[in-house]
């Protein structure tokens, strides 16, 4: 069951704890209660709540000191705190606000005021959670565009999977629409009002404590994944996840909890996983490159996204979709594609799939006004075709250094086109460090935004 949110109520008065719990559970929230600071710390370390109602005065510790500990452990990056007090002062309210409290309620509690504060704090939290990483990738949305049988089947799969919470392995070539499918399932599900995060496996590998939190010398840090409670997580290139994180992910899928780096109590986290890869996991597991138990769990529900070249019947709808979006979001001239232009698009192999199609349409819209013709399409596609098609010979008139540089220019420009100008994705596909790739692009005078 997906709750509207997780709320922690910290108050030494049993009647008040139970009153708030009853009210909020009736409103569809998951509620945890704590009678003192020790119980409160144990509760938030097991899983970061969305909202904390925190009493200012308690027997073992005052609310301001406890709020300060929440801030030190990084909890306030994921949680809104509402202070409650029967005899608060202006100085207390000012100090609480300075430390990061969201609101301040006075006892006796008003039912209406409690519900209003809860809704406002939750709305603010969800807006804040969306802003750092965004709910959309540039040029993408949650629509599954096309009338082909393949797309009809994918839409049916999305509607079916939206009713469940099991992890989903989404296979397919880069740029084929794997993210769109995962986002569509999330948006159709009861989790749609909860956070959706997209992470690369390498992001997790490079900084696991940022996302999982940590325990060092009894100092606990709350990780950023805590804010995904009730939501969904998309992990790109799941096959590149480190062995340690594969074990963490298996624990999360099996037990609904994981242990932070450094140890400590298990952290409860209700999140749905979409694992993306361009290759099946079982062969990797057989080669010792992927955890077999994790591969088995993920492959229980596998969706394969066909490449664009296998569903060319969807081209008219896709062209119209991208043309409308680019005109609306980037202010480009809207242009119609005549029949000859659409036929020319059908002849292209589309190695970069939907990302490449979007990039081609963007270039065509930038070029002018009026209907797009076959000649215009072929002029844009010609460099791509020349760089991807096998050649009948090699220009041996060039010195080796110049020939190598010419190849690097063509290779990197093509990769950038296929990845929609994403330097991170291009670096992964080229097998380069991102900083090395940036230096190489600068050296070769390649603009990643306009390859």
C-alpha positions in Angstrom: 0.0 0.0 0.0 1.3 3.4 -0.9 0.7 6.1 1.7 0.4 9.8 1.0 3.5 10.4 3.1 5.4 9.3 6.2 5.0 11.5 9.3 6.9 11.2 12.6 5.2 12.7 15.7 7.6 13.4 18.6 5.8 14.4 21.8 6.0 13.2 25.4 2.3 13.5 25.9 0.7 10.2 24.9 -2.8 11.7 24.3 -1.4 14.3 21.9 0.7 11.6 20.0 -2.4 9.4 19.6 -4.6 12.2 18.6 -2.3 13.4 15.8 -1.7 9.8 14.8 -5.4 9.0 14.5 -6.2 12.2 12.6 -3.3 11.8 10.1 -3.9 8.1 9.5 -7.5 8.8 8.7 -6.1 11.2 6.0 -4.0 8.4 4.5 -0.6 9.1 6.0 1.8 6.5 7.5 2.5 7.7 11.1 5.3 6.8 13.4 5.3 8.1 17.0 8.1 8.8 19.5 7.8 9.8 23.2 11.4 11.2 23.6 14.6 12.1 21.8 16.1 8.6 21.8 12.9 7.1 20.1 12.8 10.0 17.6 16.5 9.5 16.6 15.9 5.7 16.2 12.8 6.4 14.1 14.3 8.9 11.6 17.5 6.8 11.2 15.4 3.8 10.2 13.9 5.9 7.4 13.6 9.6 6.8 10.0 10.8 7.3 8.4 13.4 5.0 7.2 15.6 8.0 8.2 15.7 11.7 5.8 17.2 14.2 8.3 18.0 17.0 7.4 19.1 20.6 9.6 21.9 21.9 9.6 20.6 25.5 10.4 16.9 26.4 11.9 15.2 29.5 15.2 14.1 28.0 16.0 16.8 25.4 14.4 20.0 24.2 13.0 20.2 20.7 15.5 22.8 19.5 18.4 20.6 20.4 16.8 17.7 18.6 16.1 19.9 15.6 19.8 20.8 15.6 20.7 17.1 15.5 18.4 16.5 12.6 20.2 19.3 10.7 23.6 17.9 11.5 22.6 14.4 10.2 21.3 15.9 7.0 17.7 15.0 7.7 16.4 18.5 6.9 17.4 18.2 3.3 14.6 15.6 2.9 12.1 16.4 5.7 10.0 19.4 6.8 9.8 19.9 10.6 6.8 21.5 12.3 7.5 22.6 15.9 4.6 22.3 18.4 4.5 23.9 21.9 2.1 24.8 24.6 4.1 27.8 25.8 6.4 28.8 23.0 8.3 32.1 22.9 9.2 34.4 20.0 12.9 33.6 20.7 12.1 29.8 20.4 10.2 30.3 17.1 13.0 32.4 15.7 15.7 29.9 16.7 13.7 27.0 15.2 13.2 28.9 12.0 16.9 29.7 11.8 17.7 26.0 12.2 15.4 25.0 9.4 11.9 24.4 10.9 9.1 24.7 8.4 6.3 25.8 10.6 5.3 26.4 14.3 2.0 25.3 15.9 0.7 26.1 19.4 -1.2 23.9 21.7 -4.0 23.2 22.1 -3.8 21.9 18.5 -6.5 23.0 16.1 -7.6 20.1 13.8 -7.9 22.4 10.8 -4.6 24.1 11.5 -2.9 20.7 11.9 -4.2 19.5 8.5 -3.4 22.7 6.7 0.2 22.7 8.1 0.5 19.1 7.0 -0.7 19.7 3.4 1.4 22.9 3.0 4.6 21.2 4.3 4.0 18.2 2.1 3.3 20.3 -1.0 6.4 22.4 -0.4 8.6 19.3 0.2 7.5 17.7 -3.1 8.1 20.8 -5.1 11.6 21.1 -3.5 12.3 17.4 -4.3 11.5 17.9 -8.0 13.6 21.0 -8.5 17.2 19.7 -8.0 17.1 16.9 -10.6 13.9 17.6 -12.4 11.0 15.3 -13.3 11.7 15.6 -17.0 14.8 15.1 -19.1 15.3 17.7 -21.8 13.1 16.9 -24.8 11.4 13.9 -23.2 8.1 13.3 -21.5 6.0 10.4 -20.3 4.1 9.8 -23.5 4.5 6.6 -25.4 4.1 7.9 -29.0 3.0 5.7 -32.0 0.3 3.5 -33.4 2.4 0.5 -34.2 1.6 -2.9 -32.7 4.8 -2.6 -30.6 3.8 0.7 -29.1 0.2 -0.5 -28.4 1.7 -3.5 -26.6 4.0 -1.2 -24.6 1.2 1.0 -23.5 -0.8 -2.1 -22.4 2.3 -3.2 -20.5 2.6 0.2 -18.8 -1.0 0.2 -17.7 -0.7 -3.4 -16.4 2.6 -2.8 -14.5 1.3 0.5 -13.0 -1.0 -1.6 -10.7 2.0 -3.4 -9.1 5.2 -2.5 -7.2 7.7 -5.1 -8.4 11.0 -4.0 -10.0 11.1 -3.8 -13.7 14.1 -4.4 -16.0 13.8 -2.3 -19.1 16.0 -3.5 -22.0 16.7 -1.7 -25.2 19.2 0.3 -27.2 20.2 3.7 -26.0 17.7 6.4 -27.0 15.0 3.9 -27.8 12.6 5.2 -25.1 13.5 3.2 -22.0 13.2 6.2 -19.7 9.8 7.2 -21.3 8.4 3.7 -20.5 9.6 3.9 -16.9 8.2 7.4 -16.4 4.9 6.3 -18.0 4.5 3.5 -15.5 5.3 5.8 -12.6 2.8 8.4 -13.8 0.0 5.8 -14.2 0.6 4.3 -10.8 -0.5 5.4 -7.3 3.1 6.7 -6.9 2.7 9.5 -9.4 2.5 12.3 -6.8 5.7 11.0 -5.1 9.3 11.6 -6.3 10.9 10.1 -9.3 14.7 10.1 -9.5 16.9 9.1 -12.5 20.5 8.1 -11.6 23.3 6.6 -13.6 24.9 3.5 -12.1 28.3 5.4 -12.2 26.8 8.2 -10.1 26.0 5.7 -7.4 29.4 4.0 -7.7 31.2 7.3 -7.5 29.5 8.7 -4.4 27.4 6.0 -2.6 27.3 7.9 0.7 25.6 10.8 -0.9 22.7 8.7 -1.9 22.7 6.0 0.8 24.0 8.0 3.7 26.7 6.8 6.1 27.7 6.0 9.6 31.1 7.2 10.8 32.2 7.3 14.5 28.5 7.0 15.5 27.7 10.1 13.4 24.8 9.3 11.1 24.2 11.0 7.7 20.9 10.6 5.9 21.3 9.9 2.2 19.4 11.5 -0.6 17.5 8.3 -1.5 15.5 8.8 1.7 13.5 11.5 0.0 12.2 8.9 -2.6 10.0 7.2 0.0 6.8 6.2 -1.8 8.2 7.1 -5.2 10.3 5.5 -7.9 14.0 5.2 -8.9 15.3 4.7 -12.4 18.9 3.4 -12.6 20.7 3.7 -16.0 23.2 1.1 -17.0 22.3 -1.2 -14.1 24.9 -3.7 -15.4 27.7 -1.2 -14.4 26.6 -1.1 -10.7 29.5 -2.0 -8.4 29.3 -5.4 -6.6 28.8 -3.7 -3.2 25.9 -1.6 -4.5 24.4 -4.7 -6.2 24.3 -6.3 -2.8 22.7 -3.2 -1.3 20.1 -3.1 -4.1 19.3 -6.8 -3.6 18.8 -6.2 0.1 16.4 -3.3 -0.7 14.4 -5.4 -3.1 14.3 -8.4 -0.8 13.7 -6.7 2.6 12.5 -3.2 1.8 15.6 -1.9 3.6 19.3 -1.5 3.3 22.3 -0.8 5.6 24.2 2.5 5.2 27.9 2.4 4.4 29.6 2.1 7.8 26.9 0.0 9.4 24.1 0.9 11.7 20.4 -0.1 11.8 18.6 -1.1 8.5 17.0 1.9 6.7 13.5 1.2 5.6 12.7 2.6 2.1 9.6 2.1 0.0 10.7 2.8 -3.5 10.0 1.1 -6.9 12.9 0.3 -9.1 13.2 0.6 -12.8 16.6 -0.9 -13.9 17.7 0.1 -17.5 20.3 -1.7 -19.6 21.2 -2.3 -23.2 22.1 -6.0 -22.5 20.5 -8.9 -20.7 21.8 -9.6 -17.2 21.9 -13.4 -17.1 24.9 -13.8 -19.4 26.8 -11.2 -17.3 25.9 -13.2 -14.1 27.2 -16.4 -15.8 30.5 -14.6 -16.5 30.7 -13.5 -12.8 30.1 -9.8 -13.8 26.7 -9.4 -12.1 25.1 -10.8 -8.9 23.1 -13.8 -9.9 20.4 -13.3 -7.3 19.9 -9.7 -8.3 19.7 -10.7 -12.0 17.1 -13.2 -11.2 14.9 -10.8 -9.3 15.2 -8.1 -12.0 14.5 -10.4 -14.9 11.3 -11.7 -13.4 9.6 -8.6 -15.0 11.5 -7.7 -18.2 10.2 -5.2 -20.9 12.1 -4.9 -24.2 11.8 -1.6 -26.0 12.2 -2.0 -29.8 14.6 0.3 -31.7 13.1 3.0 -33.9 14.2 1.1 -37.1 11.8 -1.7 -36.1 8.8 0.6 -35.7 9.0 3.0 -38.6 5.2 3.1 -38.8 5.4 5.4 -35.7 7.5 8.1 -37.6 4.6 10.4 -38.5 3.4 10.6 -34.9 6.9 11.0 -33.6 7.8 13.7 -36.1 4.6 15.6 -35.2 5.3 15.1 -31.4 8.9 16.4 -31.5 8.0 19.3 -33.9 5.2 20.5 -31.5 7.4 20.1 -28.4 10.4 21.9 -29.9 8.2 24.7 -31.2 6.6 25.2 -27.8 9.6 24.7 -25.5 12.3 26.3 -27.6 10.4 28.8 -29.7 11.5 27.3 -33.0 9.5 27.7 -36.2 6.8 25.0 -36.6 7.3 23.3 -39.9 5.3 20.6 -41.7 7.1 17.6 -43.1 5.8 16.7 -46.6 5.5 13.2 -47.8 8.9 13.1 -49.5 10.5 14.3 -46.3 8.8 11.5 -44.3 9.9 9.0 -46.9 13.5 10.2 -46.5 13.3 9.8 -42.8 12.0 6.2 -43.3 15.2 5.3 -45.2 17.5 6.2 -42.4 18.7 3.4 -40.0 18.4 5.6 -36.9 21.3 4.2 -34.9 20.6 6.8 -32.2 16.9 6.0 -32.1 14.5 8.7 -30.7 17.3 10.9 -29.4 18.8 11.1 -32.9 15.4 11.7 -34.4 14.7 14.6 -32.0 18.2 16.1 -32.8 17.5 15.9 -36.6 14.1 17.5 -36.3 15.6 20.3 -34.1 18.2 21.0 -36.8 15.6 21.1 -39.5 13.4 23.5 -37.6 16.4 25.8 -37.0 17.2 26.0 -40.7 14.2 28.0 -41.9 10.5 28.2 -42.5 7.9 26.4 -44.7 7.5 22.7 -45.4 10.5 20.4 -44.8 11.4 18.6 -48.0 13.3 15.4 -48.8 16.3 17.4 -49.9 16.5 19.2 -46.5 16.2 15.9 -44.6 19.0 14.3 -46.7 21.2 17.3 -46.3 21.0 16.9 -42.5 21.3 13.1 -42.5 24.1 12.9 -45.1 27.0 13.5 -42.6 25.5 10.9 -40.2 25.2 8.4 -43.0 28.7 9.1 -44.2 30.1 8.6 -40.7 28.2 5.4 -39.9 28.2 3.5 -43.1 31.1 1.3 -44.0 33.5 2.8 -46.5 35.0 1.1 -49.5 38.5 2.4 -48.7 40.7 4.5 -46.5 42.3 7.8 -47.4 45.9 6.9 -47.2 47.0 10.2 -48.5 46.8 11.6 -44.9 49.5 11.2 -42.3 48.5 8.8 -39.5 48.1 11.6 -37.0 45.7 13.6 -39.2 43.8 10.4 -40.2 43.4 9.5 -36.5 42.2 13.0 -35.6 39.7 13.0 -38.5 38.3 9.7 -37.3 38.1 11.0 -33.7 36.2 14.0 -34.9 33.7 11.9 -36.9 33.4 9.3 -34.2 32.7 11.8 -31.3 30.3 13.9 -33.4 28.3 10.9 -34.2 28.2 9.7 -30.6 27.1 13.2 -29.5 24.3 13.1 -32.1 23.1 9.7 -30.9 23.1 10.8 -27.3 21.4 14.1 -27.9 24.5 16.1 -26.9 24.9 14.3 -23.5 28.6 14.4 -22.6 28.1 11.9 -19.8 26.4 9.4 -22.1 29.0 9.9 -24.8 31.8 9.4 -22.3 30.3 6.1 -21.1 29.9 4.8 -24.7 33.4 5.9 -25.7 34.9 4.4 -22.5 36.4 7.7 -21.5 36.4 9.7 -18.2 34.1 12.7 -18.6 37.0 15.2 -17.8 39.1 13.5 -20.5 36.3 13.8 -23.0 35.8 17.5 -22.3 39.5 18.1 -22.9 39.3 16.0 -26.1 36.2 18.0 -27.4 37.9 21.3 -26.7 41.1 20.1 -28.5 39.1 19.0 -31.5 36.9 22.1 -31.5 33.7 20.2 -31.1 30.7 21.9 -29.5 28.7 19.1 -27.7 25.5 21.2 -28.0 25.9 21.5 -31.7 28.0 18.5 -32.9 
